Amino acid sequence: QVQLVESGGGLVQAGGSLRLSCAGSGRTFSSDAMGWFRQAPGQEREFVAAVSRGGGSQYYADSVKGRFTISKDNAKNTADLQMNSLKPEDTAVYYCAARIGGPLFTLFTPAEYNYWGQGTQVTVSS
């Protein structure tokens, strides 16, 4: 059974940091691009960051650029999201996802991803 499991969410004050981890099992994700998305109550799921299958290219939403860093470790089958300078508007459930293949522009679209984790809550207090 293919699984992605997120961890590392929690409650943090504005300006603080959290590191989210995504662990894959059931298949190797070394050939897949990995992405992080988030969804706040009453809102649609939105793109946060993505990393190419080899880990050499990273892509970010404008709202997190300069504050978040995505990384991928193919040896460990993991993808992490380091979040610094957190803001209350970053509060959401964060999801890890894997995309088997496709053109670059599909990295930003949730529907293009093949596997999803269950999500982890991030709450930033003001």
C-alpha positions in Angstrom: 0.0 0.0 0.0 1.4 3.3 -1.1 1.4 5.9 1.7 2.6 9.5 2.4 2.7 10.4 6.0 3.2 14.0 7.2 4.6 15.0 10.6 5.9 18.1 12.3 2.8 20.3 12.5 1.8 22.1 15.6 1.1 25.5 17.2 3.7 28.2 16.9 3.8 32.0 17.5 4.1 34.4 14.7 7.8 34.7 13.6 8.5 31.1 14.7 9.6 28.1 12.7 8.4 24.6 12.0 9.7 21.8 9.9 7.3 19.4 8.2 8.4 16.0 7.1 6.8 13.7 4.6 7.7 10.0 4.6 6.8 7.8 1.7 6.3 4.0 1.8 5.0 1.3 -0.5 7.0 2.6 -3.5 10.0 4.7 -4.2 9.3 8.4 -5.0 12.7 9.1 -6.4 11.3 9.5 -9.9 8.4 11.7 -8.7 8.2 15.4 -8.1 7.0 16.2 -4.6 4.8 19.1 -3.5 3.3 20.7 -0.4 -0.1 22.2 -0.5 -2.3 23.7 2.2 -5.9 24.3 2.9 -7.5 26.7 5.4 -11.1 26.4 6.6 -13.5 27.4 3.8 -10.8 27.8 1.3 -9.5 25.7 -1.6 -6.4 23.7 -1.4 -3.5 25.9 -2.6 0.0 25.3 -3.9 2.8 26.0 -1.4 6.0 24.5 -2.8 7.3 21.7 -5.1 10.6 20.1 -5.8 11.7 18.2 -8.9 12.3 14.5 -8.8 16.0 14.8 -8.4 15.7 17.6 -5.8 17.6 20.1 -7.9 14.8 22.5 -8.7 12.4 24.1 -6.2 9.2 26.2 -6.9 7.3 28.3 -4.4 4.1 30.3 -4.1 4.8 34.0 -3.9 3.3 34.1 -0.4 6.0 31.8 1.0 9.0 32.6 -1.2 12.0 33.5 1.0 10.4 32.0 4.1 9.9 28.3 3.2 12.3 25.8 1.8 11.4 22.5 0.3 13.9 19.6 0.1 13.8 16.0 -1.1 15.9 13.0 0.0 15.6 10.2 -2.4 17.7 7.9 -0.3 15.3 8.2 2.6 12.1 8.6 0.4 11.3 11.8 2.2 10.4 15.4 1.4 10.6 18.2 4.0 9.3 21.7 4.2 11.2 24.1 6.4 9.0 27.0 7.4 10.5 30.2 8.9 9.1 33.6 9.8 5.6 32.1 10.1 2.6 34.3 9.9 -1.0 33.8 11.1 -2.1 33.6 7.5 0.0 30.4 7.2 -2.4 28.6 9.4 -3.8 25.6 7.5 -3.7 21.9 7.1 -0.6 21.1 5.1 -0.5 18.2 2.7 2.4 16.3 1.1 1.8 15.0 -2.4 3.7 13.1 -5.1 3.3 13.5 -8.9 4.4 10.7 -11.1 5.1 12.7 -14.2 4.0 15.6 -16.4 5.0 19.1 -17.7 6.4 21.7 -15.3 3.2 23.8 -15.1 1.3 20.9 -13.6 3.4 21.1 -10.5 1.1 23.8 -9.2 -2.2 22.0 -9.6 -3.5 19.6 -6.9 -5.4 17.5 -9.4 -2.2 16.6 -11.2 -0.8 14.8 -8.1 -1.2 11.0 -7.8 -0.6 10.4 -4.1 -1.5 12.4 -1.0 -0.8 12.3 2.7 -3.5 12.8 5.4 -2.4 16.3 6.3 -0.9 17.9 9.4 -2.3 21.0 11.1 -0.1 24.1 11.4 -1.5 26.9 13.6 0.3 30.2 13.9 -0.8 32.5 16.7 -0.5 36.3 16.5 
